[in-house]
Amino acid sequence: MTKFTKGPWVADVDCHGTVFVGCDEHPIADVTFVGHEGSLANGQLIAASPDLFNALTVLADACESMGIPVDAARAALAKAEGGGV
């Protein structure tokens, strides 16, 4: 079972242009990158991670039940859980 902080996560930009990702006042990550636009896009992707993980799990389970191969999905989920890095 995954032990990451439950979502929803949000990405927000401070007055200095640093993007913070977190939930319920708990920081998850600071995102800094040359150019504000790249930082915000990366922060938004990170903030979507719990939702993406859950959606991919549901889709992979459904596909597997119909005999559709889901090797790439399972590999991505394993990577998110700390395996297959």
Secondary structure as UniProt FT lines:
FT   STRAND          10..13
FT   TURN            15..16
FT   STRAND          19..23
FT   TURN            24..25
FT   STRAND          26..31
FT   HELIX           36..47
FT   HELIX           49..65
FT   TURN            66..67
FT   HELIX           71..80
FT   TURN            81..82
//
